[in-house]
Amino acid sequence: MLASNVEICYMILIGMTDLFLKRHEGRLISEYKAPEIDPESAQSIESAVGAEAVHRIRPDDFVFENPHSSIDEFEISKSDSITITEYAPGLFRKIRQEIITDKAIYESLIPSVNYSGIFNF
């Protein structure tokens, strides 16, 4: 099935909302454990830059668990899946924590709150 831009935006919002919701609630299961970053060590920074975290998300689980955050107009298939690869997660998490919380990011990505914005593409 060919997805429209609107459906793709919706799937991206589901994936990112699920990721930051689980991170905020401490339920995130990741294939990556962020090492401590020593700003004085070039080796520590180099390993942090080269790191990746892969998150696998089932949109149908998100919609079932968070009906208030989803949009009824879009159908989600049980076969749909989202894979998010986070590059340099330890480094960017450390930078992000100084600027914004995971909860604030989660709240800004909720699909139902962004319904009108989805159609701006």
Biopython code that builds the backbone (N, CA, C, O; Angstrom):
import numpy as np
from Bio.PDB.StructureBuilder import StructureBuilder

atoms = [
    (1, "MET", "N", (0.835, -1.183, 0.000)),
    (1, "MET", "CA", (0.000, 0.000, 0.000)),
    (1, "MET", "C", (0.881, 1.249, 0.000)),
    (1, "MET", "O", (1.873, 1.322, 0.726)),
    (2, "LEU", "N", (0.517, 2.202, -0.801)),
    (2, "LEU", "CA", (1.237, 3.459, -0.887)),
    (2, "LEU", "C", (0.710, 4.402, 0.180)),
    (2, "LEU", "O", (-0.492, 4.665, 0.237)),
    (3, "ALA", "N", (1.589, 4.911, 1.021)),
    (3, "ALA", "CA", (1.184, 5.813, 2.098)),
    (3, "ALA", "C", (1.294, 7.261, 1.640)),
    (3, "ALA", "O", (2.204, 7.625, 0.896)),
    (4, "SER", "N", (0.364, 8.069, 2.090)),
    (4, "SER", "CA", (0.414, 9.495, 1.775)),
    (4, "SER", "C", (1.367, 10.201, 2.736)),
    (4, "SER", "O", (1.768, 9.633, 3.752)),
    (5, "ASN", "N", (1.722, 11.431, 2.412)),
    (5, "ASN", "CA", (2.592, 12.221, 3.291)),
    (5, "ASN", "C", (1.977, 12.375, 4.679)),
    (5, "ASN", "O", (2.684, 12.349, 5.686)),
    (6, "VAL", "N", (0.663, 12.534, 4.724)),
    (6, "VAL", "CA", (-0.035, 12.699, 5.993)),
    (6, "VAL", "C", (0.101, 11.435, 6.837)),
    (6, "VAL", "O", (0.350, 11.517, 8.040)),
    (7, "GLU", "N", (-0.061, 10.273, 6.219)),
    (7, "GLU", "CA", (0.072, 9.012, 6.945)),
    (7, "GLU", "C", (1.510, 8.801, 7.418)),
    (7, "GLU", "O", (1.736, 8.287, 8.513)),
    (8, "ILE", "N", (2.462, 9.190, 6.611)),
    (8, "ILE", "CA", (3.868, 9.081, 7.004)),
    (8, "ILE", "C", (4.158, 9.993, 8.196)),
    (8, "ILE", "O", (4.834, 9.580, 9.138)),
    (9, "CYS", "N", (3.656, 11.216, 8.164)),
    (9, "CYS", "CA", (3.828, 12.142, 9.303)),
    (9, "CYS", "C", (3.214, 11.553, 10.568)),
    (9, "CYS", "O", (3.796, 11.635, 11.649)),
    (10, "TYR", "N", (2.028, 10.955, 10.421)),
    (10, "TYR", "CA", (1.357, 10.340, 11.566)),
    (10, "TYR", "C", (2.210, 9.212, 12.151)),
    (10, "TYR", "O", (2.355, 9.115, 13.369)),
    (11, "MET", "N", (2.766, 8.371, 11.300)),
    (11, "MET", "CA", (3.605, 7.270, 11.767)),
    (11, "MET", "C", (4.871, 7.790, 12.463)),
    (11, "MET", "O", (5.301, 7.237, 13.475)),
    (12, "ILE", "N", (5.454, 8.846, 11.916)),
    (12, "ILE", "CA", (6.641, 9.440, 12.549)),
    (12, "ILE", "C", (6.281, 9.967, 13.937)),
    (12, "ILE", "O", (7.016, 9.746, 14.899)),
    (13, "LEU", "N", (5.151, 10.662, 14.037)),
    (13, "LEU", "CA", (4.722, 11.178, 15.340)),
    (13, "LEU", "C", (4.458, 10.052, 16.330)),
    (13, "LEU", "O", (4.813, 10.163, 17.503)),
    (14, "ILE", "N", (3.834, 8.961, 15.863)),
    (14, "ILE", "CA", (3.610, 7.813, 16.750)),
    (14, "ILE", "C", (4.944, 7.275, 17.252)),
    (14, "ILE", "O", (5.117, 7.050, 18.450)),
    (15, "GLY", "N", (5.884, 7.071, 16.337)),
    (15, "GLY", "CA", (7.185, 6.521, 16.724)),
    (15, "GLY", "C", (7.920, 7.389, 17.720)),
    (15, "GLY", "O", (8.419, 6.893, 18.730)),
    (16, "MET", "N", (7.989, 8.675, 17.447)),
    (16, "MET", "CA", (8.721, 9.581, 18.338)),
    (16, "MET", "C", (7.991, 9.775, 19.670)),
    (16, "MET", "O", (8.629, 9.859, 20.720)),
    (17, "THR", "N", (6.653, 9.845, 19.628)),
    (17, "THR", "CA", (5.886, 9.981, 20.871)),
    (17, "THR", "C", (6.084, 8.761, 21.745)),
    (17, "THR", "O", (6.306, 8.888, 22.949)),
    (18, "ASP", "N", (6.007, 7.576, 21.152)),
    (18, "ASP", "CA", (6.198, 6.341, 21.907)),
    (18, "ASP", "C", (7.595, 6.295, 22.524)),
    (18, "ASP", "O", (7.755, 5.938, 23.692)),
    (19, "LEU", "N", (8.585, 6.651, 21.746)),
    (19, "LEU", "CA", (9.969, 6.649, 22.221)),
    (19, "LEU", "C", (10.145, 7.569, 23.433)),
    (19, "LEU", "O", (10.686, 7.149, 24.456)),
    (20, "PHE", "N", (9.691, 8.816, 23.323)),
    (20, "PHE", "CA", (9.894, 9.771, 24.421)),
    (20, "PHE", "C", (8.963, 9.512, 25.601)),
    (20, "PHE", "O", (9.319, 9.824, 26.738)),
    (21, "LEU", "N", (7.775, 8.948, 25.359)),
    (21, "LEU", "CA", (6.897, 8.581, 26.466)),
    (21, "LEU", "C", (7.549, 7.481, 27.294)),
    (21, "LEU", "O", (7.603, 7.571, 28.521)),
    (22, "LYS", "N", (8.038, 6.454, 26.630)),
    (22, "LYS", "CA", (8.690, 5.356, 27.349)),
    (22, "LYS", "C", (9.962, 5.826, 28.045)),
    (22, "LYS", "O", (10.269, 5.386, 29.153)),
    (23, "ARG", "N", (10.695, 6.713, 27.399)),
    (23, "ARG", "CA", (11.915, 7.239, 28.021)),
    (23, "ARG", "C", (11.555, 8.047, 29.271)),
    (23, "ARG", "O", (12.204, 7.917, 30.309)),
    (24, "HIS", "N", (10.519, 8.879, 29.165)),
    (24, "HIS", "CA", (10.076, 9.693, 30.300)),
    (24, "HIS", "C", (9.604, 8.817, 31.456)),
    (24, "HIS", "O", (9.887, 9.110, 32.617)),
    (25, "GLU", "N", (8.882, 7.739, 31.139)),
    (25, "GLU", "CA", (8.344, 6.850, 32.173)),
    (25, "GLU", "C", (9.354, 5.804, 32.649)),
    (25, "GLU", "O", (9.062, 5.019, 33.551)),
    (26, "GLY", "N", (10.535, 5.795, 32.044)),
    (26, "GLY", "CA", (11.552, 4.827, 32.438)),
    (26, "GLY", "C", (11.275, 3.426, 31.932)),
    (26, "GLY", "O", (11.802, 2.461, 32.486)),
    (27, "ARG", "N", (10.452, 3.285, 30.883)),
    (27, "ARG", "CA", (10.104, 1.970, 30.330)),
    (27, "ARG", "C", (10.821, 1.676, 29.030)),
    (27, "ARG", "O", (10.518, 0.675, 28.380)),
    (28, "LEU", "N", (11.754, 2.508, 28.633)),
    (28, "LEU", "CA", (12.407, 2.339, 27.335)),
    (28, "LEU", "C", (13.357, 1.157, 27.366)),
    (28, "LEU", "O", (14.265, 1.082, 28.195)),
    (29, "ILE", "N", (13.127, 0.240, 26.446)),
    (29, "ILE", "CA", (14.025, -0.903, 26.279)),
    (29, "ILE", "C", (14.798, -0.632, 25.002)),
    (29, "ILE", "O", (14.218, -0.564, 23.918)),
    (30, "SER", "N", (16.076, -0.482, 25.126)),
    (30, "SER", "CA", (16.906, -0.126, 23.985)),
    (30, "SER", "C", (18.014, -1.143, 23.820)),
    (30, "SER", "O", (18.381, -1.847, 24.761)),
    (31, "GLU", "N", (18.528, -1.207, 22.636)),
    (31, "GLU", "CA", (19.654, -2.093, 22.366)),
    (31, "GLU", "C", (20.977, -1.355, 22.616)),
    (31, "GLU", "O", (22.025, -1.757, 22.109)),
    (32, "TYR", "N", (20.917, -0.293, 23.387)),
    (32, "TYR", "CA", (22.104, 0.535, 23.594)),
    (32, "TYR", "C", (22.123, 1.030, 25.031)),
    (32, "TYR", "O", (21.088, 1.438, 25.557)),
    (33, "LYS", "N", (23.251, 1.002, 25.653)),
    (33, "LYS", "CA", (23.446, 1.554, 26.975)),
    (33, "LYS", "C", (24.464, 2.681, 26.826)),
    (33, "LYS", "O", (25.603, 2.441, 26.424)),
    (34, "ALA", "N", (24.063, 3.895, 27.145)),
    (34, "ALA", "CA", (24.926, 5.061, 26.939)),
    (34, "ALA", "C", (26.105, 5.043, 27.918)),
    (34, "ALA", "O", (25.908, 4.962, 29.130)),
    (35, "PRO", "N", (27.329, 5.119, 27.389)),
    (35, "PRO", "CA", (28.491, 5.189, 28.274)),
    (35, "PRO", "C", (28.628, 6.595, 28.843)),
    (35, "PRO", "O", (28.090, 7.556, 28.294)),
    (36, "GLU", "N", (29.343, 6.699, 29.932)),
    (36, "GLU", "CA", (29.645, 8.020, 30.479)),
    (36, "GLU", "C", (30.567, 8.748, 29.505)),
    (36, "GLU", "O", (31.502, 8.156, 28.965)),
    (37, "ILE", "N", (30.300, 10.026, 29.285)),
    (37, "ILE", "CA", (31.104, 10.804, 28.354)),
    (37, "ILE", "C", (32.000, 11.741, 29.149)),
    (37, "ILE", "O", (31.528, 12.566, 29.932)),
    (38, "ASP", "N", (33.287, 11.600, 28.934)),
    (38, "ASP", "CA", (34.266, 12.474, 29.568)),
    (38, "ASP", "C", (34.681, 13.524, 28.542)),
    (38, "ASP", "O", (35.376, 13.199, 27.579)),
    (39, "PRO", "N", (34.263, 14.790, 28.733)),
    (39, "PRO", "CA", (34.571, 15.822, 27.737)),
    (39, "PRO", "C", (36.073, 16.052, 27.520)),
    (39, "PRO", "O", (36.478, 16.633, 26.513)),
    (40, "GLU", "N", (36.881, 15.598, 28.459)),
    (40, "GLU", "CA", (38.328, 15.765, 28.343)),
    (40, "GLU", "C", (38.978, 14.641, 27.537)),
    (40, "GLU", "O", (40.143, 14.741, 27.153)),
    (41, "SER", "N", (38.231, 13.584, 27.285)),
    (41, "SER", "CA", (38.790, 12.423, 26.603)),
    (41, "SER", "C", (38.305, 12.357, 25.161)),
    (41, "SER", "O", (37.108, 12.224, 24.909)),
    (42, "ALA", "N", (39.236, 12.450, 24.215)),
    (42, "ALA", "CA", (38.887, 12.353, 22.793)),
    (42, "ALA", "C", (38.327, 10.975, 22.479)),
    (42, "ALA", "O", (37.412, 10.852, 21.665)),
    (43, "GLN", "N", (38.863, 9.936, 23.113)),
    (43, "GLN", "CA", (38.389, 8.576, 22.869)),
    (43, "GLN", "C", (36.941, 8.415, 23.344)),
    (43, "GLN", "O", (36.144, 7.764, 22.669)),
    (44, "SER", "N", (36.596, 8.993, 24.484)),
    (44, "SER", "CA", (35.239, 8.922, 25.013)),
    (44, "SER", "C", (34.257, 9.617, 24.071)),
    (44, "SER", "O", (33.174, 9.097, 23.801)),
    (45, "ILE", "N", (34.633, 10.773, 23.581)),
    (45, "ILE", "CA", (33.769, 11.520, 22.662)),
    (45, "ILE", "C", (33.654, 10.782, 21.336)),
    (45, "ILE", "O", (32.565, 10.702, 20.768)),
    (46, "GLU", "N", (34.757, 10.243, 20.838)),
    (46, "GLU", "CA", (34.733, 9.510, 19.570)),
    (46, "GLU", "C", (33.826, 8.287, 19.659)),
    (46, "GLU", "O", (33.073, 8.016, 18.723)),
    (47, "SER", "N", (33.879, 7.546, 20.755)),
    (47, "SER", "CA", (33.008, 6.376, 20.882)),
    (47, "SER", "C", (31.544, 6.797, 21.022)),
    (47, "SER", "O", (30.656, 6.098, 20.535)),
    (48, "ALA", "N", (31.281, 7.924, 21.676)),
    (48, "ALA", "CA", (29.903, 8.420, 21.804)),
    (48, "ALA", "C", (29.348, 8.857, 20.458)),
    (48, "ALA", "O", (28.174, 8.621, 20.173)),
    (49, "VAL", "N", (30.168, 9.489, 19.626)),
    (49, "VAL", "CA", (29.727, 9.946, 18.309)),
    (49, "VAL", "C", (29.422, 8.764, 17.393)),
    (49, "VAL", "O", (28.501, 8.834, 16.580)),
    (50, "GLY", "N", (30.170, 7.702, 17.514)),
    (50, "GLY", "CA", (29.978, 6.542, 16.643)),
    (50, "GLY", "C", (28.906, 5.575, 17.115)),
    (50, "GLY", "O", (28.626, 4.592, 16.429)),
    (51, "ALA", "N", (28.300, 5.825, 18.268)),
    (51, "ALA", "CA", (27.308, 4.909, 18.824)),
    (51, "ALA", "C", (25.942, 5.069, 18.154)),
    (51, "ALA", "O", (25.614, 6.131, 17.626)),
    (52, "GLU", "N", (25.163, 4.005, 18.188)),
    (52, "GLU", "CA", (23.796, 4.007, 17.666)),
    (52, "GLU", "C", (22.894, 3.248, 18.632)),
    (52, "GLU", "O", (23.322, 2.280, 19.260)),
    (53, "ALA", "N", (21.648, 3.691, 18.749)),
    (53, "ALA", "CA", (20.621, 2.961, 19.509)),
    (53, "ALA", "C", (19.468, 2.700, 18.559)),
    (53, "ALA", "O", (19.002, 3.609, 17.872)),
    (54, "VAL", "N", (19.012, 1.468, 18.522)),
    (54, "VAL", "CA", (17.916, 1.093, 17.638)),
    (54, "VAL", "C", (16.685, 0.798, 18.492)),
    (54, "VAL", "O", (16.738, 0.001, 19.428)),
    (55, "HIS", "N", (15.581, 1.452, 18.153)),
    (55, "HIS", "CA", (14.323, 1.288, 18.871)),
    (55, "HIS", "C", (13.286, 0.743, 17.888)),
    (55, "HIS", "O", (13.109, 1.283, 16.796)),
    (56, "ARG", "N", (12.611, -0.320, 18.284)),
    (56, "ARG", "CA", (11.567, -0.907, 17.445)),
    (56, "ARG", "C", (10.215, -0.643, 18.102)),
    (56, "ARG", "O", (10.001, -0.950, 19.275)),
    (57, "ILE", "N", (9.321, -0.073, 17.321)),
    (57, "ILE", "CA", (8.034, 0.367, 17.848)),
    (57, "ILE", "C", (6.905, -0.258, 17.036)),
    (57, "ILE", "O", (6.969, -0.322, 15.808)),
    (58, "ARG", "N", (5.882, -0.714, 17.728)),
    (58, "ARG", "CA", (4.679, -1.272, 17.095)),
    (58, "ARG", "C", (3.582, -0.207, 17.196)),
    (58, "ARG", "O", (3.054, 0.017, 18.285)),
    (59, "PRO", "N", (3.230, 0.450, 16.098)),
    (59, "PRO", "CA", (2.208, 1.497, 16.157)),
    (59, "PRO", "C", (0.861, 1.018, 16.703)),
    (59, "PRO", "O", (0.170, 1.769, 17.391)),
    (60, "ASP", "N", (0.483, -0.233, 16.398)),
    (60, "ASP", "CA", (-0.806, -0.726, 16.898)),
    (60, "ASP", "C", (-0.799, -0.840, 18.422)),
    (60, "ASP", "O", (-1.831, -0.627, 19.058)),
    (61, "ASP", "N", (0.347, -1.171, 19.015)),
    (61, "ASP", "CA", (0.459, -1.198, 20.480)),
    (61, "ASP", "C", (0.315, 0.211, 21.048)),
    (61, "ASP", "O", (-0.358, 0.416, 22.058)),
    (62, "PHE", "N", (0.959, 1.187, 20.384)),
    (62, "PHE", "CA", (0.870, 2.571, 20.849)),
    (62, "PHE", "C", (-0.586, 3.048, 20.822)),
    (62, "PHE", "O", (-1.065, 3.635, 21.792)),
    (63, "VAL", "N", (-1.286, 2.798, 19.714)),
    (63, "VAL", "CA", (-2.678, 3.238, 19.567)),
    (63, "VAL", "C", (-3.563, 2.563, 20.617)),
    (63, "VAL", "O", (-4.440, 3.207, 21.194)),
    (64, "PHE", "N", (-3.339, 1.271, 20.869)),
    (64, "PHE", "CA", (-4.118, 0.539, 21.870)),
    (64, "PHE", "C", (-3.860, 1.090, 23.275)),
    (64, "PHE", "O", (-4.798, 1.275, 24.051)),
    (65, "GLU", "N", (-2.591, 1.352, 23.602)),
    (65, "GLU", "CA", (-2.215, 1.821, 24.939)),
    (65, "GLU", "C", (-2.503, 3.301, 25.151)),
    (65, "GLU", "O", (-2.657, 3.739, 26.291)),
    (66, "ASN", "N", (-2.579, 4.080, 24.073)),
    (66, "ASN", "CA", (-2.737, 5.536, 24.171)),
    (66, "ASN", "C", (-3.829, 6.048, 23.237)),
    (66, "ASN", "O", (-3.545, 6.852, 22.349)),
    (67, "PRO", "N", (-5.069, 5.600, 23.417)),
    (67, "PRO", "CA", (-6.125, 6.011, 22.485)),
    (67, "PRO", "C", (-6.356, 7.520, 22.473)),
    (67, "PRO", "O", (-6.760, 8.076, 21.451)),
    (68, "HIS", "N", (-6.101, 8.189, 23.602)),
    (68, "HIS", "CA", (-6.266, 9.643, 23.674)),
    (68, "HIS", "C", (-5.230, 10.394, 22.833)),
    (68, "HIS", "O", (-5.436, 11.557, 22.488)),
    (69, "SER", "N", (-4.130, 9.735, 22.505)),
    (69, "SER", "CA", (-3.058, 10.374, 21.729)),
    (69, "SER", "C", (-3.139, 10.068, 20.246)),
    (69, "SER", "O", (-2.459, 10.709, 19.444)),
    (70, "SER", "N", (-3.955, 9.106, 19.871)),
    (70, "SER", "CA", (-4.007, 8.694, 18.476)),
    (70, "SER", "C", (-5.118, 9.426, 17.726)),
    (70, "SER", "O", (-5.932, 10.131, 18.322)),
    (71, "ILE", "N", (-5.132, 9.242, 16.419)),
    (71, "ILE", "CA", (-6.108, 9.877, 15.547)),
    (71, "ILE", "C", (-6.910, 8.770, 14.873)),
    (71, "ILE", "O", (-6.356, 7.935, 14.158)),
    (72, "ASP", "N", (-8.217, 8.773, 15.107)),
    (72, "ASP", "CA", (-9.089, 7.691, 14.613)),
    (72, "ASP", "C", (-9.174, 7.620, 13.093)),
    (72, "ASP", "O", (-9.478, 6.558, 12.550)),
    (73, "GLU", "N", (-8.918, 8.711, 12.401)),
    (73, "GLU", "CA", (-9.044, 8.738, 10.941)),
    (73, "GLU", "C", (-8.034, 7.848, 10.224)),
    (73, "GLU", "O", (-8.251, 7.448, 9.080)),
    (74, "PHE", "N", (-6.935, 7.542, 10.898)),
    (74, "PHE", "CA", (-5.873, 6.751, 10.278)),
    (74, "PHE", "C", (-5.931, 5.317, 10.776)),
    (74, "PHE", "O", (-6.074, 5.065, 11.972)),
    (75, "GLU", "N", (-5.818, 4.392, 9.852)),
    (75, "GLU", "CA", (-5.811, 2.979, 10.213)),
    (75, "GLU", "C", (-4.369, 2.505, 10.402)),
    (75, "GLU", "O", (-3.472, 2.826, 9.622)),
    (76, "ILE", "N", (-4.191, 1.748, 11.443)),
    (76, "ILE", "CA", (-2.887, 1.156, 11.728)),
    (76, "ILE", "C", (-3.044, -0.349, 11.594)),
    (76, "ILE", "O", (-3.949, -0.943, 12.180)),
    (77, "SER", "N", (-2.170, -0.954, 10.832)),
    (77, "SER", "CA", (-2.192, -2.403, 10.641)),
    (77, "SER", "C", (-1.303, -3.073, 11.684)),
    (77, "SER", "O", (-0.314, -2.490, 12.131)),
    (78, "LYS", "N", (-1.653, -4.282, 12.065)),
    (78, "LYS", "CA", (-0.814, -5.042, 13.002)),
    (78, "LYS", "C", (0.563, -5.324, 12.420)),
    (78, "LYS", "O", (1.517, -5.558, 13.162)),
    (79, "SER", "N", (0.670, -5.302, 11.095)),
    (79, "SER", "CA", (1.957, -5.573, 10.452)),
    (79, "SER", "C", (2.848, -4.325, 10.368)),
    (79, "SER", "O", (4.026, -4.433, 10.030)),
    (80, "ASP", "N", (2.294, -3.140, 10.674)),
    (80, "ASP", "CA", (3.101, -1.912, 10.648)),
    (80, "ASP", "C", (4.138, -1.946, 11.767)),
    (80, "ASP", "O", (3.864, -2.398, 12.879)),
    (81, "SER", "N", (5.308, -1.467, 11.453)),
    (81, "SER", "CA", (6.343, -1.339, 12.482)),
    (81, "SER", "C", (7.197, -0.116, 12.166)),
    (81, "SER", "O", (7.303, 0.312, 11.017)),
    (82, "ILE", "N", (7.792, 0.424, 13.200)),
    (82, "ILE", "CA", (8.643, 1.608, 13.057)),
    (82, "ILE", "C", (9.987, 1.279, 13.700)),
    (82, "ILE", "O", (10.045, 0.768, 14.818)),
    (83, "THR", "N", (11.054, 1.576, 12.984)),
    (83, "THR", "CA", (12.396, 1.429, 13.534)),
    (83, "THR", "C", (13.035, 2.810, 13.570)),
    (83, "THR", "O", (13.137, 3.491, 12.549)),
    (84, "ILE", "N", (13.459, 3.207, 14.749)),
    (84, "ILE", "CA", (14.124, 4.499, 14.912)),
    (84, "ILE", "C", (15.569, 4.218, 15.288)),
    (84, "ILE", "O", (15.843, 3.518, 16.263)),
    (85, "THR", "N", (16.480, 4.761, 14.518)),
    (85, "THR", "CA", (17.898, 4.646, 14.832)),
    (85, "THR", "C", (18.364, 5.995, 15.357)),
    (85, "THR", "O", (18.299, 7.012, 14.666)),
    (86, "GLU", "N", (18.824, 5.975, 16.567)),
    (86, "GLU", "CA", (19.279, 7.190, 17.247)),
    (86, "GLU", "C", (20.808, 7.219, 17.155)),
    (86, "GLU", "O", (21.485, 6.341, 17.690)),
    (87, "TYR", "N", (21.329, 8.208, 16.490)),
    (87, "TYR", "CA", (22.777, 8.328, 16.324)),
    (87, "TYR", "C", (23.363, 9.157, 17.463)),
    (87, "TYR", "O", (22.794, 10.175, 17.857)),
    (88, "ALA", "N", (24.485, 8.721, 17.978)),
    (88, "ALA", "CA", (25.179, 9.369, 19.096)),
    (88, "ALA", "C", (24.206, 9.666, 20.244)),
    (88, "ALA", "O", (24.144, 10.798, 20.724)),
    (89, "PRO", "N", (23.446, 8.655, 20.685)),
    (89, "PRO", "CA", (22.407, 8.911, 21.680)),
    (89, "PRO", "C", (22.919, 9.446, 23.015)),
    (89, "PRO", "O", (22.295, 10.327, 23.607)),
    (90, "GLY", "N", (24.029, 8.933, 23.485)),
    (90, "GLY", "CA", (24.568, 9.415, 24.755)),
    (90, "GLY", "C", (24.958, 10.884, 24.684)),
    (90, "GLY", "O", (24.710, 11.651, 25.614)),
    (91, "LEU", "N", (25.560, 11.258, 23.585)),
    (91, "LEU", "CA", (26.004, 12.641, 23.394)),
    (91, "LEU", "C", (24.806, 13.588, 23.269)),
    (91, "LEU", "O", (24.745, 14.616, 23.944)),
    (92, "PHE", "N", (23.857, 13.233, 22.401)),
    (92, "PHE", "CA", (22.709, 14.119, 22.190)),
    (92, "PHE", "C", (21.779, 14.156, 23.399)),
    (92, "PHE", "O", (21.177, 15.192, 23.679)),
    (93, "ARG", "N", (21.653, 13.040, 24.119)),
    (93, "ARG", "CA", (20.844, 13.033, 25.338)),
    (93, "ARG", "C", (21.414, 14.002, 26.360)),
    (93, "ARG", "O", (20.684, 14.735, 27.027)),
    (94, "LYS", "N", (22.734, 13.988, 26.466)),
    (94, "LYS", "CA", (23.397, 14.872, 27.428)),
    (94, "LYS", "C", (23.169, 16.341, 27.051)),
    (94, "LYS", "O", (22.898, 17.169, 27.920)),
    (95, "ILE", "N", (23.277, 16.659, 25.779)),
    (95, "ILE", "CA", (23.028, 18.027, 25.302)),
    (95, "ILE", "C", (21.560, 18.386, 25.507)),
    (95, "ILE", "O", (21.244, 19.468, 26.003)),
    (96, "ARG", "N", (20.660, 17.472, 25.123)),
    (96, "ARG", "CA", (19.220, 17.724, 25.202)),
    (96, "ARG", "C", (18.768, 17.967, 26.637)),
    (96, "ARG", "O", (17.915, 18.823, 26.871)),
    (97, "GLN", "N", (19.319, 17.231, 27.605)),
    (97, "GLN", "CA", (18.919, 17.365, 29.001)),
    (97, "GLN", "C", (19.166, 18.767, 29.546)),
    (97, "GLN", "O", (18.502, 19.196, 30.490)),
    (98, "GLU", "N", (20.112, 19.473, 28.958)),
    (98, "GLU", "CA", (20.401, 20.841, 29.389)),
    (98, "GLU", "C", (19.376, 21.839, 28.846)),
    (98, "GLU", "O", (19.288, 22.968, 29.329)),
    (99, "ILE", "N", (18.598, 21.416, 27.835)),
    (99, "ILE", "CA", (17.698, 22.324, 27.129)),
    (99, "ILE", "C", (16.230, 22.019, 27.390)),
    (99, "ILE", "O", (15.437, 22.931, 27.628)),
    (100, "ILE", "N", (15.857, 20.715, 27.347)),
    (100, "ILE", "CA", (14.450, 20.322, 27.400)),
    (100, "ILE", "C", (14.333, 18.940, 28.011)),
    (100, "ILE", "O", (15.254, 18.129, 27.916)),
    (101, "THR", "N", (13.191, 18.673, 28.641)),
    (101, "THR", "CA", (12.980, 17.354, 29.251)),
    (101, "THR", "C", (12.362, 16.390, 28.238)),
    (101, "THR", "O", (11.762, 16.808, 27.248)),
    (102, "ASP", "N", (12.521, 15.092, 28.506)),
    (102, "ASP", "CA", (11.890, 14.083, 27.656)),
    (102, "ASP", "C", (10.374, 14.224, 27.695)),
    (102, "ASP", "O", (9.701, 13.972, 26.695)),
    (103, "LYS", "N", (9.830, 14.628, 28.849)),
    (103, "LYS", "CA", (8.383, 14.823, 28.968)),
    (103, "LYS", "C", (7.906, 15.950, 28.053)),
    (103, "LYS", "O", (6.877, 15.814, 27.393)),
    (104, "ALA", "N", (8.637, 17.052, 28.008)),
    (104, "ALA", "CA", (8.254, 18.178, 27.146)),
    (104, "ALA", "C", (8.315, 17.783, 25.673)),
    (104, "ALA", "O", (7.465, 18.191, 24.882)),
    (105, "ILE", "N", (9.317, 16.992, 25.305)),
    (105, "ILE", "CA", (9.409, 16.516, 23.918)),
    (105, "ILE", "C", (8.225, 15.608, 23.616)),
    (105, "ILE", "O", (7.577, 15.745, 22.579)),
    (106, "TYR", "N", (7.947, 14.679, 24.529)),
    (106, "TYR", "CA", (6.801, 13.778, 24.354)),
    (106, "TYR", "C", (5.513, 14.573, 24.143)),
    (106, "TYR", "O", (4.762, 14.311, 23.204)),
    (107, "GLU", "N", (5.266, 15.539, 25.017)),
    (107, "GLU", "CA", (4.032, 16.322, 24.930)),
    (107, "GLU", "C", (3.937, 17.120, 23.633)),
    (107, "GLU", "O", (2.836, 17.374, 23.145)),
    (108, "SER", "N", (5.061, 17.514, 23.078)),
    (108, "SER", "CA", (5.029, 18.292, 21.835)),
    (108, "SER", "C", (4.818, 17.424, 20.597)),
    (108, "SER", "O", (4.520, 17.945, 19.522)),
    (109, "LEU", "N", (4.971, 16.112, 20.736)),
    (109, "LEU", "CA", (4.865, 15.202, 19.589)),
    (109, "LEU", "C", (3.555, 14.426, 19.516)),
    (109, "LEU", "O", (3.321, 13.739, 18.522)),
    (110, "ILE", "N", (2.701, 14.505, 20.513)),
    (110, "ILE", "CA", (1.474, 13.710, 20.559)),
    (110, "ILE", "C", (0.675, 13.909, 19.265)),
    (110, "ILE", "O", (0.323, 15.039, 18.925)),
    (111, "PRO", "N", (0.386, 12.818, 18.542)),
    (111, "PRO", "CA", (-0.301, 12.943, 17.251)),
    (111, "PRO", "C", (-1.634, 13.694, 17.312)),
    (111, "PRO", "O", (-1.901, 14.536, 16.455)),
    (112, "SER", "N", (-2.475, 13.405, 18.310)),
    (112, "SER", "CA", (-3.787, 14.060, 18.373)),
    (112, "SER", "C", (-3.663, 15.560, 18.595)),
    (112, "SER", "O", (-4.517, 16.322, 18.144)),
    (113, "VAL", "N", (-2.621, 15.989, 19.278)),
    (113, "VAL", "CA", (-2.390, 17.420, 19.509)),
    (113, "VAL", "C", (-1.870, 18.092, 18.236)),
    (113, "VAL", "O", (-2.091, 19.283, 18.014)),
    (114, "ASN", "N", (-1.188, 17.322, 17.420)),
    (114, "ASN", "CA", (-0.587, 17.857, 16.181)),
    (114, "ASN", "C", (-1.435, 17.577, 14.938)),
    (114, "ASN", "O", (-0.941, 17.666, 13.815)),
    (115, "TYR", "N", (-2.686, 17.247, 15.137)),
    (115, "TYR", "CA", (-3.556, 16.864, 14.013)),
    (115, "TYR", "C", (-3.547, 17.893, 12.884)),
    (115, "TYR", "O", (-3.347, 17.529, 11.725)),
    (116, "SER", "N", (-3.756, 19.154, 13.197)),
    (116, "SER", "CA", (-3.808, 20.161, 12.118)),
    (116, "SER", "C", (-2.430, 20.352, 11.472)),
    (116, "SER", "O", (-2.338, 20.607, 10.271)),
    (117, "GLY", "N", (-1.383, 20.231, 12.251)),
    (117, "GLY", "CA", (-0.036, 20.400, 11.710)),
    (117, "GLY", "C", (0.366, 19.306, 10.749)),
    (117, "GLY", "O", (1.198, 19.528, 9.869)),
    (118, "ILE", "N", (-0.211, 18.125, 10.903)),
    (118, "ILE", "CA", (0.103, 17.000, 10.012)),
    (118, "ILE", "C", (-0.251, 17.367, 8.562)),
    (118, "ILE", "O", (0.400, 16.907, 7.624)),
    (119, "PHE", "N", (-1.256, 18.173, 8.395)),
    (119, "PHE", "CA", (-1.738, 18.521, 7.050)),
    (119, "PHE", "C", (-0.985, 19.697, 6.428)),
    (119, "PHE", "O", (-1.338, 20.132, 5.332)),
    (120, "ASN", "N", (0.023, 20.211, 7.087)),
    (120, "ASN", "CA", (0.795, 21.342, 6.570)),
    (120, "ASN", "C", (1.887, 20.918, 5.591)),
    (120, "ASN", "O", (2.622, 21.771, 5.093)),
    (121, "PHE", "N", (2.010, 19.638, 5.305)),
    (121, "PHE", "CA", (3.084, 19.169, 4.428)),
    (121, "PHE", "C", (2.622, 19.055, 3.015)),
    (121, "PHE", "O", (3.399, 18.672, 2.140)),
]
sb = StructureBuilder()
sb.init_structure("model")
sb.init_model(0)
sb.init_chain("A")
sb.init_seg("    ")
for serial, (resi, resn, name, xyz) in enumerate(atoms, 1):
    if name == "N":
        sb.init_residue(resn, " ", resi, " ")
    sb.init_atom(name, np.array(xyz, "f"), 0.0, 1.0, " ", f" {name:<3s}", serial, name[0])
structure = sb.get_structure()
